[in-house]
Amino acid sequence: MADYFVHYPTPIDEVIGIAGELVRHARDGNTTIGRIRQDMGRATDAVDGTLRFPMEVAPHPVEVTVGNVANAAYFASGAMMLFAQAVKTYNNGVDGINAQIHDDERGLDPGGPAGKLQELEAQRARYEQALDDEAARVARMLERGPNEEDMRFLRDHGFLLPLDPSTDPALRAALARRPKLGDPAAMRRWWAGLTLAQQAGLIAYYPKLLGNANGLPAEVRDEANRLVLDEDYNWLKARERDGELTPEQARALKNIEKVREQLKVRATHVDPITGQPVPVQLYIYDPYAFGGEGRVAIATGNLDDADHVALMVPGVGSSVQGLLPRRPGELYDESRWAGGGDSVAVLDWMGYDSPNGYTPGNLDSAGLLNQDMARAGAQQLVSDVSGLRASRSDDPAHLTVIGSSYGSTTAGIAATPEYGLDADDLVLSASPGVPVDDAGDLGTGHDHTWVGSATDDPITQFGDSGWDGTGMPAPLGNDPAEDTFGANRFRAEDVQREDWPAVPSFDPHGRYFNHDSESLYNMGAIVTGQYGDVQAADPRYDPWYAPEQDPEADRNPEHLHHKP
């Protein structure tokens, strides 16, 4: 049931994150002053005579400049906390009004919503005016700059965080109550029960405890992960300059540089309908994971409030170094057009250790011949989806998991009852096989399990196709595009289709997210729940008297898109 009135457009967690980052910078400034004083004190003690007095006063200009900047950042953090409280009050008021409207729509008020609408609109206007008044107060504070009267007000009302977290009993109490990782529902309740000051303080001083904590809002994780990213980058670059990087740290630094570049590039993506920049969130960040391949997930769109969320599970050879913005960007745009304006977020989930493929020196190519790495990835996928679900338990998104290539094997395993993937729709794209006999064995069932399989994609020939007379094993499972599997196959042919197997090429395996392609069109419809737009394709079948038959081979592919 859609809300009639909406929250303040900037997420409150983003405002809190900004306040936390400012107070962190203020502390760093004061720490810099202390280090300068210490070092110059040692220098002063080392000299006598005419040099002593100049050495004593030399740091003073730097102390003044750095001190002023740190004080301004500290003051601004308090002002942002004041504004965050005003936004929270406004959002809570809007929630109360929407609850009244929803109660009327359920028949709890015989007069219905129309009788109250004018009164509720006036109430919302009062909330908005109160927010505008607080915004004006904050603006005046910032125009005046740091001053004793405003600092006293912010301190007395709890909007100034301590620069030393060890002196804050409220922050220590919040840390003591923090649940263990692995219980996303408890993590969500813990965070929701904290004061704004506690939340900002945790982001500022303990971001490593928050960035990968399943159950926390995506915006909180983004704010925390970006702080850790910058901290890691600065520390590792310093070690690099000093020639002290270990091989493990060198790999991590390379991943960090890739993530920084990707965040910058993806921030330039413009929404195809509004023309506004699309939010980008660093949802998972671990540059050291999987022997240096890294574990990262970046969202295009806001995971906290999107109507539809698509999570992309990559295939063979995936790593942080392979992060590219094209696929998530194309899927985001097509889904926005397909959904008729519904909000969308696409999570580029580089979250498991996939096989590297057959390359020299590769240690995990055996993963292509068994399901071990897919099963480990499935367990991680289920955990991360559970965290995303828990963070939005009161406002669930329509969630589609899209597994590509080996990622389809991983996602298919995750959707079995043994693992219990909580997805509304499952897309198996370019699949080399899924180790179940029937789509009905998956949590998404026959109706919400979808398959995109191009006739010229040789990887899709790896799955077991039933009776084929070859006796060849299919280590990753059954071909989900076959009739016996019972999934919904959609059209996924490319206009550049090649004559397989006469022209042996793996290029078609990478074309499922191409702009204006049949596959992208259909995935956009599935992601946004527009099932009537999905173009069905007849499944493959394998008669005992002939090789496998694919009805799609005789159809001419076409360019498709939802854009008006």
C-alpha positions as CSV (number, residue, x, y, z in Angstrom):
1,M,0.0,0.0,0.0
2,A,1.7,3.2,-1.2
3,D,2.1,6.1,1.2
4,Y,0.3,9.3,0.4
5,F,2.9,11.6,1.9
6,V,6.6,11.0,1.5
7,H,9.7,11.5,3.7
8,Y,12.2,14.2,3.4
9,P,14.1,13.5,0.2
10,T,17.5,13.1,1.8
11,P,17.8,9.9,3.9
12,I,18.3,10.7,7.6
13,D,21.1,8.2,7.7
14,E,23.0,10.2,5.1
15,V,22.6,13.4,7.2
16,I,23.8,11.5,10.3
17,G,26.7,10.0,8.3
18,I,27.8,13.5,7.2
19,A,27.7,14.7,10.9
20,G,29.8,11.7,11.9
21,E,32.4,12.3,9.2
22,L,32.7,15.9,10.2
23,V,33.3,15.1,13.8
24,R,35.9,12.5,12.7
25,H,37.7,15.2,10.7
26,A,37.6,17.5,13.7
27,R,39.2,14.8,15.9
28,D,41.8,14.2,13.2
29,G,42.6,17.9,13.1
30,N,43.1,18.0,16.8
31,T,45.3,14.9,16.6
32,T,47.4,16.6,14.0
33,I,47.9,19.6,16.2
34,G,49.0,17.3,19.1
35,R,51.5,15.6,16.9
36,I,53.0,18.9,15.6
37,R,53.4,20.1,19.2
38,Q,55.0,16.8,20.2
39,D,57.5,16.8,17.3
40,M,58.3,20.5,17.6
41,G,58.8,20.0,21.4
42,R,61.4,17.4,20.7
43,A,63.0,19.7,18.2
44,T,63.1,22.5,20.7
45,D,64.7,20.3,23.4
46,A,67.4,19.4,20.8
47,V,68.7,23.0,20.3
48,D,70.1,25.8,22.5
49,G,70.7,29.4,22.2
50,T,69.2,31.6,19.5
51,L,67.4,28.7,17.8
52,R,65.3,27.7,20.9
53,F,62.7,30.6,20.8
54,P,62.0,30.4,17.0
55,M,61.5,26.6,17.4
56,E,59.0,27.1,20.2
57,V,56.9,29.6,18.2
58,A,57.3,28.0,14.7
59,P,54.2,25.7,15.0
60,H,51.8,28.5,16.1
61,P,50.5,29.6,12.7
62,V,49.9,25.9,11.8
63,E,48.2,25.3,15.1
64,V,45.9,28.3,14.6
65,T,44.9,27.3,11.0
66,V,44.4,23.6,11.7
67,G,42.6,24.4,15.0
68,N,40.2,26.8,13.2
69,V,39.4,24.2,10.5
70,A,38.9,21.4,13.2
71,N,36.7,23.7,15.3
72,A,34.6,24.6,12.2
73,A,34.1,21.0,11.3
74,Y,33.1,20.2,14.9
75,F,30.6,23.0,15.0
76,A,29.2,22.0,11.6
77,S,28.7,18.4,12.8
78,G,26.6,19.7,15.7
79,A,24.5,21.8,13.3
80,M,24.0,18.7,11.0
81,M,22.8,16.7,14.0
82,L,20.3,19.4,14.9
83,F,19.0,19.2,11.3
84,A,18.9,15.4,11.5
85,Q,16.7,15.5,14.5
86,A,14.4,17.9,12.7
87,V,14.2,15.5,9.7
88,K,13.5,12.6,12.0
89,T,10.6,14.5,13.7
90,Y,9.2,15.4,10.3
91,N,9.5,11.8,9.0
92,N,7.8,10.4,12.1
93,G,5.0,12.9,11.7
94,V,4.5,11.9,8.1
95,D,4.4,8.2,9.1
96,G,1.7,9.0,11.6
97,I,-0.4,10.7,8.9
98,N,0.1,7.9,6.4
99,A,-1.0,5.4,9.1
100,Q,-4.2,7.2,9.6
101,I,-4.9,7.2,5.8
102,H,-4.1,3.5,5.5
103,D,-6.4,2.7,8.5
104,D,-9.2,4.6,6.6
105,E,-8.5,2.6,3.4
106,R,-8.9,-0.6,5.4
107,G,-12.3,0.4,6.5
108,L,-11.5,1.3,10.1
109,D,-13.0,4.8,9.6
110,P,-16.4,4.8,8.0
111,G,-15.8,8.3,6.7
112,G,-12.9,7.1,4.6
113,P,-9.7,9.1,3.7
114,A,-11.5,11.8,1.7
115,G,-13.2,13.2,4.8
116,K,-9.9,13.6,6.6
117,L,-7.6,14.5,3.7
118,Q,-7.8,18.3,4.1
119,E,-7.2,18.0,7.9
120,L,-4.2,15.7,7.3
121,E,-2.7,18.0,4.6
122,A,-2.9,20.9,7.1
123,Q,-1.1,18.7,9.7
124,R,1.6,17.8,7.2
125,A,2.0,21.5,6.3
126,R,2.6,22.2,10.0
127,Y,5.3,19.5,10.1
128,E,6.9,20.9,7.0
129,Q,6.9,24.5,8.4
130,A,8.6,23.2,11.6
131,L,11.2,21.5,9.5
132,D,11.7,24.7,7.5
133,D,12.1,26.7,10.7
134,E,14.8,24.3,12.0
135,A,16.6,24.4,8.6
136,A,16.6,28.2,8.8
137,R,18.0,28.0,12.3
138,V,20.8,25.7,11.2
139,A,21.5,28.0,8.2
140,R,21.9,31.0,10.5
141,M,24.2,29.0,12.8
142,L,26.5,28.0,9.9
143,E,26.5,31.6,8.6
144,R,27.7,32.9,12.0
145,G,30.3,30.2,12.3
146,P,31.6,28.7,15.5
147,N,30.6,30.9,18.5
148,E,30.1,30.3,22.2
149,E,26.3,30.8,22.3
150,D,25.5,28.3,19.5
151,M,28.1,25.8,20.8
152,R,26.5,25.9,24.2
153,F,23.1,25.3,22.7
154,L,24.3,22.3,20.6
155,R,26.2,20.9,23.6
156,D,23.3,21.3,26.0
157,H,20.9,19.5,23.7
158,G,23.3,16.6,22.9
159,F,24.1,17.5,19.3
160,L,27.9,17.8,19.8
161,L,29.6,14.5,19.9
162,P,32.7,14.0,22.1
163,L,36.0,14.1,20.3
164,D,37.2,11.2,22.5
165,P,34.7,8.3,22.2
166,S,36.1,6.7,25.3
167,T,34.6,9.5,27.4
168,D,31.1,9.0,26.1
169,P,29.1,6.6,28.3
170,A,26.2,6.5,25.9
171,L,28.4,5.4,23.1
172,R,30.0,2.7,25.2
173,A,26.6,1.5,26.2
174,A,25.6,1.3,22.6
175,L,28.7,-0.8,21.8
176,A,28.0,-3.1,24.7
177,R,24.5,-3.9,23.3
178,R,25.6,-4.5,19.8
179,P,24.4,-8.0,18.7
180,K,26.8,-10.5,17.1
181,L,27.0,-10.7,13.3
182,G,24.7,-13.3,11.8
183,D,21.5,-12.1,13.3
184,P,20.4,-9.3,10.9
185,A,17.0,-8.9,12.6
186,A,18.6,-8.2,16.0
187,M,21.1,-5.9,14.3
188,R,18.3,-3.8,12.8
189,R,16.5,-3.6,16.1
190,W,19.7,-2.5,17.9
191,W,20.3,0.3,15.4
192,A,16.7,1.5,15.4
193,G,16.9,1.7,19.2
194,L,19.9,4.0,19.3
195,T,19.7,7.8,19.6
196,L,20.9,9.9,16.6
197,A,24.0,10.9,18.6
198,Q,24.9,7.3,19.2
199,Q,24.4,6.4,15.6
200,A,26.5,9.3,14.4
201,G,29.2,8.5,17.0
202,L,29.4,4.9,15.9
203,I,29.7,5.9,12.2
204,A,32.4,8.4,13.1
205,Y,34.5,6.2,15.4
206,Y,33.7,2.6,14.7
207,P,32.8,2.3,11.0
208,K,34.5,-1.1,10.7
209,L,31.9,-2.5,13.0
210,L,29.0,-1.3,10.7
211,G,30.1,-1.4,7.1
212,N,29.4,-5.2,6.5
213,A,26.9,-5.7,9.3
214,N,23.8,-7.4,7.7
215,G,20.6,-5.9,8.9
216,L,21.8,-2.3,9.0
217,P,20.4,0.3,6.5
218,A,22.3,0.4,3.2
219,E,23.0,4.2,3.7
220,V,24.6,3.5,7.1
221,R,26.8,0.8,5.6
222,D,27.7,3.1,2.7
223,E,28.7,5.9,5.0
224,A,30.8,3.5,7.2
225,N,32.4,1.7,4.3
226,R,33.5,4.9,2.6
227,L,35.2,6.0,5.8
228,V,37.0,2.7,6.1
229,L,37.8,2.8,2.3
230,D,39.5,6.2,2.7
231,E,41.3,5.1,5.9
232,D,42.6,2.0,4.2
233,Y,43.7,3.8,1.1
234,N,45.6,6.5,3.0
235,W,47.4,4.0,5.2
236,L,48.3,1.6,2.4
237,K,49.5,4.5,0.1
238,A,51.8,5.6,3.0
239,R,53.2,2.1,3.3
240,E,53.7,2.0,-0.5
241,R,55.6,5.3,-0.5
242,D,57.8,3.9,2.3
243,G,58.4,0.6,0.4
244,E,56.7,-1.5,3.1
245,L,53.8,-3.0,1.3
246,T,53.4,-6.8,1.7
247,P,52.1,-8.8,-1.3
248,E,48.7,-9.1,0.4
249,Q,48.5,-5.4,1.1
250,A,49.5,-4.7,-2.5
251,R,46.6,-6.8,-3.8
252,A,44.3,-5.0,-1.3
253,L,45.5,-1.6,-2.5
254,K,44.8,-2.5,-6.1
255,N,41.2,-3.5,-5.1
256,I,40.8,-0.3,-3.1
257,E,41.9,1.8,-6.1
258,K,39.4,-0.1,-8.3
259,V,36.5,0.5,-5.9
260,R,37.4,4.2,-5.6
261,E,37.4,4.5,-9.4
262,Q,34.1,2.6,-9.7
263,L,32.3,4.8,-7.1
264,K,33.5,7.8,-9.0
265,V,32.4,6.5,-12.4
266,R,29.0,5.2,-11.2
267,A,28.2,8.5,-9.4
268,T,28.0,10.0,-12.9
269,H,25.1,7.8,-13.9
270,V,22.0,9.8,-14.6
271,D,18.5,8.5,-14.1
272,P,16.9,8.0,-17.6
273,I,13.5,9.4,-16.4
274,T,14.3,12.2,-14.0
275,G,17.7,13.2,-15.4
276,Q,19.1,13.4,-11.8
277,P,22.2,11.6,-10.6
278,V,21.5,8.1,-9.3
279,P,22.6,7.3,-5.7
280,V,25.5,4.9,-5.4
281,Q,26.0,2.9,-2.2
282,L,29.1,0.9,-1.2
283,Y,27.1,-2.0,0.5
284,I,29.9,-4.5,1.1
285,Y,33.6,-3.8,1.3
286,D,36.4,-6.2,2.1
287,P,39.5,-5.8,-0.2
288,Y,41.4,-8.6,1.4
289,A,38.8,-11.4,1.0
290,F,39.3,-14.6,-1.1
291,G,43.0,-14.4,-1.3
292,G,43.1,-10.9,-2.6
293,E,40.3,-11.1,-5.1
294,G,38.1,-9.0,-2.8
295,R,34.5,-9.0,-1.7
296,V,32.5,-5.9,-2.7
297,A,28.9,-5.0,-3.6
298,I,28.0,-1.6,-5.1
299,A,24.4,-0.5,-5.5
300,T,23.1,1.8,-8.3
301,G,20.0,3.3,-6.7
302,N,18.9,3.4,-3.0
303,L,18.6,0.0,-1.5
304,D,16.8,1.4,1.5
305,D,13.6,2.6,-0.3
306,A,13.6,1.2,-3.9
307,D,10.4,-0.4,-5.0
308,H,12.3,-3.0,-6.8
309,V,15.8,-4.4,-6.1
310,A,17.8,-6.6,-8.5
311,L,20.8,-8.4,-7.1
312,M,23.3,-9.6,-9.8
313,V,25.4,-12.7,-9.1
314,P,28.4,-12.9,-11.5
315,G,30.1,-15.9,-12.9
316,V,33.5,-17.4,-13.7
317,G,36.5,-15.1,-13.3
318,S,34.6,-12.5,-11.2
319,S,36.6,-10.4,-8.8
320,V,36.8,-6.8,-7.6
321,Q,39.2,-6.1,-10.5
322,G,36.4,-7.1,-12.9
323,L,33.9,-4.5,-11.6
324,L,32.4,-2.6,-14.5
325,P,29.5,-0.2,-14.5
326,R,27.9,-1.1,-17.8
327,R,25.8,-4.1,-16.8
328,P,24.2,-2.7,-13.6
329,G,23.7,0.6,-15.4
330,E,22.0,-0.9,-18.4
331,L,19.7,-3.0,-16.1
332,Y,18.9,0.0,-13.9
333,D,17.8,2.1,-16.9
334,E,15.8,-0.7,-18.6
335,S,14.1,-1.5,-15.3
336,R,13.2,2.2,-14.7
337,W,11.6,2.3,-18.1
338,A,9.9,-1.0,-17.6
339,G,8.5,-0.1,-14.2
340,G,6.7,3.0,-15.4
341,G,8.5,5.2,-12.8
342,D,8.8,2.8,-9.9
343,S,12.1,3.2,-8.1
344,V,14.8,0.7,-8.7
345,A,18.1,-0.3,-7.2
346,V,20.6,-2.8,-8.8
347,L,23.2,-4.4,-6.5
348,D,26.3,-5.5,-8.3
349,W,27.2,-8.3,-5.9
350,M,30.8,-9.4,-6.2
351,G,30.3,-11.2,-3.0
352,Y,31.6,-14.8,-3.4
353,D,34.7,-16.6,-4.5
354,S,33.9,-17.8,-8.1
355,P,36.2,-20.0,-10.2
356,N,38.9,-18.1,-12.1
357,G,38.6,-20.2,-15.2
358,Y,41.3,-22.1,-17.0
359,T,44.2,-19.7,-16.8
360,P,47.9,-20.3,-16.1
361,G,48.7,-20.6,-12.4
362,N,45.0,-20.7,-11.5
363,L,44.4,-22.6,-8.3
364,D,40.6,-22.9,-8.4
365,S,39.8,-24.0,-12.0
366,A,38.5,-27.2,-10.5
367,G,35.5,-25.2,-9.3
368,L,34.3,-25.4,-12.9
369,L,34.0,-29.1,-12.6
370,N,32.1,-29.3,-9.3
371,Q,29.6,-27.3,-7.2
372,D,31.8,-26.6,-4.1
373,M,32.5,-23.0,-4.8
374,A,28.9,-22.4,-5.9
375,R,27.6,-23.9,-2.7
376,A,29.9,-21.7,-0.6
377,G,28.7,-18.7,-2.6
378,A,25.1,-19.7,-2.2
379,Q,25.5,-19.7,1.6
380,Q,27.0,-16.2,1.4
381,L,24.3,-15.0,-1.0
382,V,21.5,-16.2,1.3
383,S,23.1,-14.4,4.2
384,D,23.4,-11.1,2.4
385,V,19.9,-11.3,1.0
386,S,18.6,-12.0,4.6
387,G,20.5,-8.9,5.8
388,L,18.9,-6.8,3.0
389,R,15.5,-8.2,3.9
390,A,15.9,-7.6,7.6
391,S,16.9,-4.0,7.0
392,R,13.6,-3.4,5.3
393,S,11.3,-5.8,7.2
394,D,8.6,-3.1,7.5
395,D,8.9,-2.0,3.9
396,P,10.0,-5.0,1.8
397,A,11.1,-4.5,-1.8
398,H,10.3,-6.7,-4.7
399,L,13.6,-8.6,-4.9
400,T,14.9,-10.4,-8.0
401,V,18.1,-12.3,-8.0
402,I,19.8,-12.6,-11.4
403,G,22.5,-15.3,-11.6
404,S,24.7,-15.1,-14.7
405,S,26.8,-18.0,-16.0
406,Y,28.3,-19.8,-13.0
407,G,26.4,-17.3,-10.9
408,S,23.2,-19.0,-12.1
409,T,24.4,-22.3,-10.5
410,T,25.2,-20.4,-7.3
411,A,21.8,-18.6,-7.3
412,G,20.0,-21.8,-8.2
413,I,21.6,-23.7,-5.2
414,A,20.8,-20.8,-3.0
415,A,17.1,-21.0,-4.0
416,T,16.8,-24.7,-2.9
417,P,15.1,-25.5,0.4
418,E,18.4,-26.4,1.9
419,Y,19.6,-22.8,1.7
420,G,16.3,-20.9,1.5
421,L,17.0,-17.8,-0.6
422,D,14.3,-15.2,0.1
423,A,13.8,-13.9,-3.4
424,D,10.5,-13.0,-5.2
425,D,11.9,-13.8,-8.6
426,L,15.0,-15.8,-9.8
427,V,16.6,-15.3,-13.2
428,L,19.0,-17.9,-14.5
429,S,20.9,-16.3,-17.3
430,A,23.5,-18.0,-19.6
431,S,23.4,-21.0,-17.3
432,P,25.8,-23.9,-17.5
433,G,23.5,-25.9,-15.2
434,V,21.5,-25.9,-12.0
435,P,21.7,-29.0,-9.7
436,V,17.9,-29.5,-9.3
437,D,15.5,-31.5,-11.5
438,D,12.6,-29.1,-11.6
439,A,11.9,-25.4,-11.0
440,G,9.3,-26.5,-8.6
441,D,12.1,-27.6,-6.3
442,L,13.2,-24.0,-5.9
443,G,11.7,-21.4,-3.5
444,T,10.6,-19.3,-6.5
445,G,8.7,-22.2,-8.1
446,H,7.6,-22.6,-11.7
447,D,5.9,-19.2,-11.9
448,H,8.8,-17.1,-10.7
449,T,11.8,-18.9,-12.0
450,W,13.0,-17.4,-15.3
451,V,15.6,-18.5,-17.8
452,G,17.5,-16.6,-20.5
453,S,19.5,-18.9,-22.7
454,A,20.7,-17.9,-26.2
455,T,21.0,-20.5,-28.9
456,D,24.6,-19.4,-29.8
457,D,25.9,-19.4,-26.3
458,P,28.2,-22.5,-25.9
459,I,28.2,-22.3,-22.1
460,T,24.5,-23.2,-22.0
461,Q,25.4,-26.5,-23.6
462,F,27.2,-27.6,-20.5
463,G,24.0,-28.4,-18.6
464,D,22.4,-31.9,-18.6
465,S,19.9,-32.0,-21.4
466,G,18.3,-35.2,-20.5
467,W,18.6,-38.0,-23.0
468,D,21.3,-36.9,-25.4
469,G,23.0,-40.3,-26.1
470,T,26.5,-38.9,-25.2
471,G,26.8,-40.2,-21.7
472,M,28.8,-37.1,-20.8
473,P,28.5,-35.9,-17.2
474,A,27.1,-32.5,-16.4
475,P,28.9,-31.5,-13.2
476,L,26.8,-28.3,-12.6
477,G,23.4,-29.8,-13.1
478,N,20.5,-29.6,-15.5
479,D,19.9,-27.2,-18.3
480,P,17.2,-24.9,-16.9
481,A,16.1,-23.9,-20.5
482,E,14.8,-27.4,-21.1
483,D,11.1,-28.3,-21.1
484,T,11.5,-30.9,-18.3
485,F,12.9,-28.2,-15.9
486,G,9.6,-26.3,-16.0
487,A,10.9,-22.7,-15.7
488,N,9.7,-19.7,-17.7
489,R,12.1,-19.3,-20.6
490,F,12.2,-15.8,-22.1
491,R,13.6,-14.6,-25.4
492,A,17.3,-13.8,-25.1
493,E,18.6,-14.0,-28.7
494,D,21.0,-11.3,-29.9
495,V,20.7,-9.6,-33.3
496,Q,24.4,-10.5,-33.7
497,R,23.6,-14.1,-33.3
498,E,26.2,-16.5,-34.6
499,D,25.8,-19.9,-36.2
500,W,26.6,-22.2,-33.3
501,P,28.4,-24.6,-33.4
502,A,29.6,-23.8,-36.9
503,V,31.2,-20.6,-35.5
504,P,32.8,-21.5,-32.2
505,S,32.8,-18.3,-30.1
506,F,32.3,-17.4,-26.5
507,D,31.3,-13.8,-27.3
508,P,27.5,-14.5,-27.1
509,H,28.0,-15.5,-23.5
510,G,28.6,-11.8,-22.6
511,R,25.7,-10.2,-24.5
512,Y,22.8,-10.7,-22.2
513,F,22.9,-7.2,-20.8
514,N,23.5,-5.5,-24.2
515,H,21.5,-2.3,-24.8
516,D,18.2,-2.8,-26.6
517,S,18.6,-6.6,-26.5
518,E,15.8,-9.1,-26.0
519,S,17.4,-10.4,-22.8
520,L,17.8,-7.0,-21.1
521,Y,14.2,-6.1,-22.1
522,N,12.8,-9.2,-20.5
523,M,15.0,-8.9,-17.3
524,G,13.8,-5.3,-16.9
525,A,10.2,-6.5,-17.0
526,I,10.9,-9.3,-14.5
527,V,12.8,-7.0,-12.1
528,T,9.8,-4.6,-11.9
529,G,7.2,-7.3,-11.8
530,Q,5.8,-6.5,-15.2
531,Y,5.3,-10.1,-16.0
532,G,2.8,-9.4,-18.8
533,D,5.6,-7.7,-20.8
534,V,7.9,-10.8,-20.7
535,Q,8.3,-12.3,-24.1
536,A,8.1,-16.1,-23.7
537,A,10.4,-18.4,-25.6
538,D,9.7,-22.1,-26.2
539,P,11.9,-24.4,-24.1
540,R,14.5,-26.7,-25.5
541,Y,13.6,-30.3,-25.7
542,D,15.6,-33.5,-26.2
543,P,13.8,-36.3,-28.1
544,W,15.3,-39.8,-27.9
545,Y,15.5,-40.0,-31.7
546,A,17.4,-36.8,-32.4
547,P,19.9,-34.3,-30.9
548,E,18.6,-31.5,-28.6
549,Q,16.2,-29.2,-30.4
550,D,15.9,-25.4,-29.7
551,P,12.9,-23.7,-31.3
552,E,14.6,-20.3,-30.8
553,A,17.2,-21.1,-33.4
554,D,14.8,-20.5,-36.2
555,R,13.5,-17.1,-35.0
556,N,14.9,-13.8,-36.1
557,P,16.0,-11.7,-33.0
558,E,15.0,-8.1,-32.7
559,H,16.0,-4.9,-30.9
560,L,13.7,-4.3,-27.9
561,H,13.5,-1.6,-25.2
562,H,10.9,-0.1,-22.9
563,K,11.8,3.5,-23.5
564,P,8.8,5.3,-24.9
